[in-house]
Structures are given as C-alpha cells and as structure tokens.
Amino acid sequence: MRSKVTIKDVARYVGVVPSTVSRAINDHPEVGPETKARVREAVELLGYRPDRLARSIRQGRTQSVSVMV
C-alpha cells in the first residue's frame, strides 16, 4: 500500500518549496500562473488531497458538531 501523498512530495515533483505549493493551491497572488499550473498538474497526477484533520488541529477548529442527549 502506498503512503499518502504530502505537500512535500508535490513540491519535490514540481521543484519548488512546500510553501510555494501551499500558496499555489490557495491561489496566492504572488505565485506566478505557470507555477500554479505546474502545481495543479502535479496535485492531480500525484493524487494529493489536504489532510482535513491536520488542518483543523492547526486552525483550532474541527468543523464538527457534538450533540449530548
């Protein structure tokens, strides 16, 4: 079984640093259109998907609702 593709894997494939991949994915204006296109192509090819749990931990919110009965 293949391990999960990380943002670092995408960065290595494209030849940029992970922060550039993150900025390209989030459509940051300082990333050039060619770089954004290369990152998007690599994301599609490698099958990168952001880890929602890791993001929620970093942001301090879980996007879930608890119900007590």
C-alpha positions in Angstrom: 0.0 0.0 0.0 1.4 3.4 -1.0 1.6 6.1 1.7 -0.4 9.3 1.5 1.0 12.0 -0.8 2.1 15.0 1.1 2.7 18.7 0.1 6.4 17.9 0.3 6.0 15.2 -2.3 4.3 17.7 -4.6 7.0 20.3 -4.0 9.7 17.8 -4.9 7.9 16.8 -8.0 7.5 20.4 -9.2 10.9 21.6 -8.0 9.7 24.2 -5.5 9.5 24.5 -1.8 6.4 23.3 0.1 5.3 26.9 1.0 5.1 27.7 -2.7 2.9 24.6 -3.3 0.6 25.8 -0.4 0.4 29.3 -1.8 -0.4 27.9 -5.3 -3.1 25.7 -4.0 -4.6 28.6 -2.1 -4.4 30.9 -5.2 -2.0 33.4 -3.6 -1.4 36.4 -5.9 2.4 36.3 -5.5 2.7 32.8 -7.2 3.0 33.0 -11.0 0.5 31.5 -13.3 3.0 29.0 -14.7 3.9 27.8 -11.3 0.3 27.5 -10.3 -0.4 25.4 -13.4 2.5 23.1 -12.7 1.5 22.6 -9.1 -2.2 21.9 -10.0 -1.0 19.4 -12.6 1.2 17.7 -10.0 -1.6 17.7 -7.5 -3.9 15.9 -10.0 -1.2 13.5 -11.2 0.0 12.5 -7.7 -3.4 12.5 -6.1 -2.6 15.0 -3.4 -5.5 15.7 -1.0 -5.2 18.0 2.0 -5.5 16.4 5.4 -8.6 17.9 6.9 -7.8 16.6 10.4 -4.3 18.2 10.4 -5.7 21.5 9.1 -8.4 21.6 11.8 -5.8 21.0 14.5 -3.6 23.9 13.2 -6.7 26.2 13.0 -8.1 25.2 16.3 -11.5 24.2 15.0 -12.9 20.9 13.9 -15.9 21.7 11.7 -17.9 19.1 13.7 -20.9 19.4 15.9 -21.4 17.4 19.1 -24.8 16.5 20.5 -25.4 15.4 24.1 -28.6 13.5 24.9 
